[in-house]
Every structure is written in structure tokens, then in C-alpha cells.
């Protein structure tokens, strides 16, 4: 079962650092990056629950080091409609 990881930062630098760390830390797929506005950017990754949790933990630590981490969350078993809405 796929799970989703959502990480939001304020600023591109933190997001790039976080995304790099997530993709290196675990076997996850980058689903989408969304510019919210006002400098807020969200990135979504997908994979098995353990991998997504490891990726979000690594991304939150890395993103918070060089930028402003706003939120980091793992959805273990998202509804199929939620997955479809993000193209996952």
C-alpha cells in the first residue's frame, strides 16, 4: 500500500535541501512540488510507509537546517481519491 509524505517549507532553498535529503534517504518517488504562494512550497513523496517516514524525517531535518520548515506529515494509507488528486 502506498503512503504519502508531505513537507512544506517557506523558501525554495530549504525545499531543495529537504527534497534532496528525502530522495537520498529512502526509496520514495517524488510526486509533485506545489508553489503555494507567499514563499511557501510543498513537496509530496510516495512509497511504502517505512520509506516515506524515513524520507520525511530526513527532509524535515535537512530543510529546517537551511530554511524554515513549516510542516512535515506522513499519511500511511491515503484514500485512492487522494492519491489520484495528486497524480500518484
Secondary structure, 3 states (H helix, E strand, C coil): CCEEEEEEEECHHHHHHHHHHHHHHCCCEEEEEEEEECCEEEEEEEECHHHHHHHHHHHHHHHHHHCEEEEEEEECCCCHHHHHHCCC
